[in-house]
């Protein structure tokens, strides 16, 4: 019995290490300023043809949730919402800000969070994105998430 317990513990430790490593180039990564503050959850970006656009253009759609961290007691206010979209070589393709997202967070919001349409017709979709949110109140700071753009 003792041998099987140590085997289970070793397997559990290996699973934790593997889960913590992830696959950096293809999985979204999140950076928050601490245990308190603003949480970006299940954020991802899709990119694909903008239906009905003539000439054809690529549209990008950010999806996910934004909410105060569990235990956050202060009123959080979003002061800046910026999405940067990158080509495969790392160069910036587009930058999009959304003033409608600025303001009090209250309980949070989620779903389709919007996104830009590429102004250049026929340009192929970009490779990755970064969402950077600045906020004040309670646990003031920055919340950031980045990852690959999922084709649709």
N, C-alpha and C positions, 0 to 999 in steps of 0.2 A: 504494500500500500504506500509506503514511504517513497519508493521509486516513482510511482505513478503521480504522486502529488508534486514532486519536483519536476517531472516532465510537463505536467499541466502548467506549472508556474513558468517554466522556460518558454512554453508555447505562447502563453499569455503575454509575456514580456516581448517576445519576437513580434507578436501581432501589434502591440502598442508602438514599437519602433517602426514597423512597416507603415502603419497608419499615419504616424507622425511625419514620415519622410515624404509621402505623396509623390507625384510626378510633376515637378515644378513647371515645366513648359506647357503642360496641357490642362492642369487643374487650376481653378481660380484660387487666389490667395487673398487673405484679408489681414489688414493691420488696423487695430484699434488702439486708442491711447491708454487703455487700462481696463480694469474690471468695471469701472463705472463709465458712463458716457453714452455714446451712440453706437448701436450695433447694426451692421449691414449683414443681412442674412439671405442665403440662397440666391445671391446676385449672379446673373449671367447675362451675356449679350448675344443676340442673334443678328445675323446680317444676311440679306438676300435681295432679290429683285423687288423693286417698289411697283406693286400691281398697278397697271394702268398708266404708268409714266411713259411719256413719249417725248424725247428719246429715253431709252431705258436708264434707270439710275438704281443705285444700291441704297436701301434703307437699313438703319440699325435700330434695334429695339432692346432697351435695358429692362430686365425683369428681376424682381426680388422684393425684399422687405427691408424697412428701415424702422428701428424702434429704440427707445431708451433701454439701456442695459438693466437687467434684473437688479433691483436694489438702488437704482438711480433715483435720488430724491429731489433733485433740482429740475427746474423747467429748462429743457434744452431748446435751443433756437438754431436752426440751420442758417449759416451766414454766407455759405458759398457751396454750389453744386456744380462740379465740372467733370465732364467726360472727355478723355483724350483717346483717340483711335489711332492705332499704329499699323504701318505696313510691316511686312515680314522682315524687312531689314532694320526695323526699329525706328524708322523715321516717322514723324507725325503726319498723318493723313488729314485728320479733322480734330477740331476742339469744339465742344458743345457745352454751353452753360444753360441752365434752366432756372430763371428767376422765380418761377412759380413754385419751386421746391423750397425757397427760402422762407423762413418763418418758424413758428412754434411747432414742435414735434408731437406734443400731447402723448397719445398712446402708440403712435407710429402709423405707418402706411405701407402699402405694398401692392403688388400686381405688376402690370405693365407700367414702367416708370418713364416711358418716352424715349426719344432718341432722334438723331438727325437723319436727314436724307443727304447723300453725297451730291453736291452741286455739279460735279463733273460727270456728264453722261458717259456711260459705257466703261467707266473705270472698274476694275475688278474689286471685289470685297477685300477689306483689310484683314489683318491677321489677329490683332489683339486689342485690348482696351484697358483703361484705368479709370475708375470712378473715385474722385477725391471729394470728400465732404468736410467742410469746416463747420464747427458748431461752437456755441457759447452757452454759458449757464452750467449749473451742476458740475459735471466733469468735462469742462471745455477741452477742445482739442481737435483732432483730425481722425476721420475714419476713411479707410481706403481699401479698395478691392480691385484686383486686376486678374485677367485671364484671357483665354483664347476667345475669338468670336466664333460662335457656332453657326455654320451655314444652314439656311433653311430653304 
